[in-house]
């Protein structure tokens, strides 16, 4: 298959013809799909386990209940229009069972999303969409922005302080980038003031192109957001500017080091997706987006197959409204794709959780405990004082984060013994 002027390498055995699905009776799940569903639902409904202290708070899942995964969404903490609470509420109304909030270059909205998710019975995958730059190495003109999605465990990233420093540097660059875009617009006789963009972005939010575009609409320079991008703010456009984005390869490696799963976002927006995928696969990329609300994109599915990458996707929901935006939860990820994602992700997340808990066991400070709570405090821990009973608190968290088999791992058993000793000493 061709993509632009380059041919996607084919995997052997990928030329099987697919039978067309006929209308009429509902197709039964194959044994492979049933196994995938059972494995995925075990993880999704950990909080609904009969052994869970809060099991009575949730409806018991019905057999073959539809599991909708939304893996790409934004809130007002970056360039979205809804608060994390309202985003989770809307996702719940649309039948989403697992939501990843992936704001640009920040995870500041995750705690609020987790609180809302406990209310609505949704599982949250803490995420972030990181702005990077991909360089072909020839000259700066060949550089292009590339966005990498990072998905973390329920306990959050390992080495969170390092990740926050990494993201903070990018956010600082976004402020400078917005100022440069405003300066370019002013030179184009489209006057904007920094205060306008800052007000739209909100207090403490690193402004992006969407915030500048909204200011342009409010100022009457363009009729709508689409026009702002197509005329001025597109990549390389007359008002486009770059920030201080790290290299894409460096970012993928950093995501792996902090216990995350690295996925290339919207590859269809890239000038040379094959070159990007090839290079990022070499440094550990786990997957690419191949599904949108309008279905699977064959070219990017083939690209994923060629480089042995996970096939994921999400709505990229911002909440701006209008016919041009996909609704949250509108992407139909096949259960087999979700199962493959979790088969890759869960061992990575288990290692991250072990690292976080081992760090706490070695240094049981209130600061380290608060960090665990900010990402991982599940509803099953309601009524327990984490500070006065940290060992019991974390043990209950583990029942929400990990399956029975994962909790029986010898390393987790050793950690639980350390945490029990800490709990005794605190009484």
Secondary structure as the mmCIF struct_conf table of DSSP 4:
data_model
#
loop_
_struct_conf.conf_type_id
_struct_conf.id
_struct_conf.beg_label_comp_id
_struct_conf.beg_label_asym_id
_struct_conf.beg_label_seq_id
_struct_conf.end_label_comp_id
_struct_conf.end_label_asym_id
_struct_conf.end_label_seq_id
STRN STRN1 UNK A 2 UNK A 3
TURN_TY1_P TURN_TY1_P1 UNK A 4 UNK A 5
STRN STRN2 UNK A 6 UNK A 7
HELX_LH_PP_P HELX_LH_PP_P1 UNK A 8 UNK A 11
TURN_TY1_P TURN_TY1_P2 UNK A 12 UNK A 13
HELX_LH_PP_P HELX_LH_PP_P2 UNK A 16 UNK A 22
BEND BEND1 UNK A 23 UNK A 25
HELX_LH_PP_P HELX_LH_PP_P3 UNK A 26 UNK A 30
HELX_RH_AL_P HELX_RH_AL_P1 UNK A 31 UNK A 44
TURN_TY1_P TURN_TY1_P3 UNK A 45 UNK A 45
HELX_RH_3T_P HELX_RH_3T_P1 UNK A 46 UNK A 48
TURN_TY1_P TURN_TY1_P4 UNK A 50 UNK A 51
BEND BEND2 UNK A 52 UNK A 52
TURN_TY1_P TURN_TY1_P5 UNK A 53 UNK A 54
HELX_RH_3T_P HELX_RH_3T_P2 UNK A 55 UNK A 57
BEND BEND3 UNK A 58 UNK A 58
HELX_LH_PP_P HELX_LH_PP_P4 UNK A 59 UNK A 62
TURN_TY1_P TURN_TY1_P6 UNK A 63 UNK A 64
STRN STRN3 UNK A 68 UNK A 70
STRN STRN4 UNK A 73 UNK A 73
TURN_TY1_P TURN_TY1_P7 UNK A 76 UNK A 79
BEND BEND4 UNK A 81 UNK A 82
HELX_RH_AL_P HELX_RH_AL_P2 UNK A 84 UNK A 93
TURN_TY1_P TURN_TY1_P8 UNK A 94 UNK A 95
STRN STRN5 UNK A 96 UNK A 99
STRN STRN6 UNK A 104 UNK A 104
TURN_TY1_P TURN_TY1_P9 UNK A 105 UNK A 105
TURN_TY1_P TURN_TY1_P10 UNK A 108 UNK A 109
HELX_RH_AL_P HELX_RH_AL_P3 UNK A 110 UNK A 120
TURN_TY1_P TURN_TY1_P11 UNK A 121 UNK A 121
STRN STRN7 UNK A 123 UNK A 124
STRN STRN8 UNK A 127 UNK A 134
BEND BEND5 UNK A 137 UNK A 138
HELX_RH_3T_P HELX_RH_3T_P3 UNK A 140 UNK A 142
STRN STRN9 UNK A 144 UNK A 151
TURN_TY1_P TURN_TY1_P12 UNK A 154 UNK A 155
TURN_TY1_P TURN_TY1_P13 UNK A 158 UNK A 159
HELX_RH_AL_P HELX_RH_AL_P4 UNK A 160 UNK A 187
TURN_TY1_P TURN_TY1_P14 UNK A 188 UNK A 189
HELX_RH_AL_P HELX_RH_AL_P5 UNK A 194 UNK A 201
TURN_TY1_P TURN_TY1_P15 UNK A 203 UNK A 204
HELX_LH_PP_P HELX_LH_PP_P5 UNK A 205 UNK A 207
HELX_RH_AL_P HELX_RH_AL_P6 UNK A 209 UNK A 219
TURN_TY1_P TURN_TY1_P16 UNK A 220 UNK A 220
BEND BEND6 UNK A 221 UNK A 224
HELX_RH_AL_P HELX_RH_AL_P7 UNK A 225 UNK A 228
HELX_RH_PI_P HELX_RH_PI_P1 UNK A 229 UNK A 233
BEND BEND7 UNK A 234 UNK A 234
TURN_TY1_P TURN_TY1_P17 UNK A 235 UNK A 236
TURN_TY1_P TURN_TY1_P18 UNK A 238 UNK A 239
HELX_LH_PP_P HELX_LH_PP_P6 UNK A 245 UNK A 245
STRN STRN10 UNK A 246 UNK A 247
HELX_RH_AL_P HELX_RH_AL_P8 UNK A 248 UNK A 257
TURN_TY1_P TURN_TY1_P19 UNK A 258 UNK A 259
STRN STRN11 UNK A 261 UNK A 264
HELX_RH_3T_P HELX_RH_3T_P4 UNK A 267 UNK A 269
BEND BEND8 UNK A 271 UNK A 271
HELX_RH_AL_P HELX_RH_AL_P9 UNK A 273 UNK A 282
TURN_TY1_P TURN_TY1_P20 UNK A 283 UNK A 284
STRN STRN12 UNK A 287 UNK A 292
TURN_TY1_P TURN_TY1_P21 UNK A 293 UNK A 294
STRN STRN13 UNK A 295 UNK A 296
HELX_RH_AL_P HELX_RH_AL_P10 UNK A 298 UNK A 306
TURN_TY1_P TURN_TY1_P22 UNK A 307 UNK A 308
STRN STRN14 UNK A 310 UNK A 313
STRN STRN15 UNK A 317 UNK A 317
BEND BEND9 UNK A 322 UNK A 322
TURN_TY1_P TURN_TY1_P23 UNK A 323 UNK A 324
BEND BEND10 UNK A 325 UNK A 325
HELX_LH_PP_P HELX_LH_PP_P7 UNK A 326 UNK A 327
TURN_TY1_P TURN_TY1_P24 UNK A 328 UNK A 329
HELX_RH_AL_P HELX_RH_AL_P11 UNK A 335 UNK A 362
BEND BEND11 UNK A 363 UNK A 363
HELX_RH_AL_P HELX_RH_AL_P12 UNK A 366 UNK A 376
HELX_RH_3T_P HELX_RH_3T_P5 UNK A 379 UNK A 381
TURN_TY1_P TURN_TY1_P25 UNK A 382 UNK A 383
TURN_TY1_P TURN_TY1_P26 UNK A 386 UNK A 388
HELX_RH_AL_P HELX_RH_AL_P13 UNK A 390 UNK A 401
BEND BEND12 UNK A 402 UNK A 402
HELX_RH_AL_P HELX_RH_AL_P14 UNK A 404 UNK A 407
TURN_TY1_P TURN_TY1_P27 UNK A 408 UNK A 408
BEND BEND13 UNK A 409 UNK A 409
HELX_RH_AL_P HELX_RH_AL_P15 UNK A 410 UNK A 425
TURN_TY1_P TURN_TY1_P28 UNK A 426 UNK A 426
#
